[in-house]
């Protein structure tokens, strides 16, 4: 047997341990290859919009590549740590440290080569489907047809072969040579009962608590100011949570005889503190990486929801036209286009009067004008008596000056002073700041306005599917400062934002998959030790049913502890984001976090099944 064959067989023999790392590497290569397909796509070399998509894909590929370096480096280090006994046995057979380093280098290159080939092949297989998805997400005018991505294949293959080469070289070079006795004993050396530092345990609770409190209390622009301090404090608290607080809590539970001696709890808790202590760094990394994935994707979807909802709320009409001096040809063009696109729309127009009140320009509208537009929008009309005045706050807008307007008065030419008392909520007129509505008779008694604007609105009732086409025609001719098409602007927003959403979603998924791989690595690193432990306990009368129960609980604790911490971190982060925008993102948060939790649950059941099967095989 040649040395190369020996290294190759080592990879095959350790396929169970390498499985998650290999599959995650394939997925990472595939995502990088996907972005490379977009970067070199012929359609994306034309317009400015397409160029921005191309640049975005290049940046995303760069982020994936950098993350891949650290992910693979950490994974390799974890594998080498679990193979100490194997290295000791090889040294007993006469293998030198130099040969072990060469073997490790060759093994890593074998995995890297096949992972790169596999990622590129999967990328080619799914490329047509991904291009179709991207075409819709990016709202592109030109279709993204399938093409043979020769440049993308070459770039991906060369980039990842070089990445695996340098990481393999680095890992094999820094491979530390230990005493033979230490390598043979592997993880059998007694580590002593883990103990938690009381001060650091309290610090974990304090740091996370103070970080959460700050994130939930601050609102508006202060959220951005508090962002960096809160992130630093919570990260430190999370590290202490896994290294100190978890050990402290397990020790307290073990000291409770009623819990410790209940059924199979003794088996579960006996070495749980050791596992938590040993896996603290991994759990910390999983929690932080998962939090980044949850927060990034939640923020992207939340921001899109916020912007879209804002456009819909602040522009309730299908088309609107606002100008100091209306142009008849513009109005005729709008009406003509609506007719040509086989749409029917209700139409209203008015003159908006602005007055200087409280050193600001405030709209004052008549009852009849307000009611006409309220009816156009489907809102309730109002009835105002002479001498009455109502303050209208724009529905869904948190930035109106309602309280200030309630304290002001309106002077009529007749000498009568109007004092507002009631507040109503409406989107009828285009004043996102609060404004006044008075009776028609009192409106006639108002002095000359400071400023006048002409406003017209159209609400399409039939032919809604042609709104975008009509808006595109009108936007090419009319001034954007005067004409506004609600649906068209939302379409343009989604078109611009689709790139960010598409890139962020893929990067977030890569982070999440990598976090799941970290957990898999740590779980299977203890497999041989668990086999030996449960083989011994089975001789004392442990049934297969009890074994499965213990393994399920043990696996669940190790799997879900960091994920639950990450979900809580993510929920707090998205709540802070909603405070920044003054917009409820609870639905988006629940959807994003719920989907990730469901994926993790499915992943847990798959891993638990195979892990339990492996342990049960020795009984």
Secondary structure, DSSP 8 states (H G I E B T S, - for coil): --HHHHHHHHHHHTHHHHHHHHHHHHHHHHHHHHHHHHHT-GGGGSSHHHHHHHHHHHHHHHHHHHHHHHHHHHHHHHHHHHTHHHHHHHHHTT--HHHHHHHHHHHHHHHHHHHHHHHHHHHHHHHHHHHHHHHHHTT-SS-------HHHHHHHHHHHHHHHHHHHHHHHHH-----HHHHHHTT-S--------HHHHHHHHHHHHHHHHHHHH--TTHHHHHHHHHHHHHHHHHHHIIIIIHHHHHHHHHT-HHHHTSTTHHHHHHTHHHHHHHTHHHHHHHHHHHHHHHHHHHHHHHHHHHHHHHHHHH--SSEEEEESS--HHHHHHHHHHHHHTT-EEEEEEEEEEEEEETTEEEEEEEHHHHHHHHHHHT-------TT-EEEEEETT-TT--HHHHHT-EEEBTTS-EEE--EEEEE-SSS-SS-EEEE-HHHHHTB---SEEEEEEEEEEEE-GGGHHHHHHHHHHHS-TTTEEEHHHHHHHHHHHHHHHHHHHHHHHHHHHHHHHHHHHHHHHHTHHHHHHHHHHHHTTT--HHHHHHHHHHHHHHHHHHHHHHHHHHHHHHHHHHHHHHTS--HHHHHHHHHHHHHHHHHHHHHHHHHHHHHHHTT-
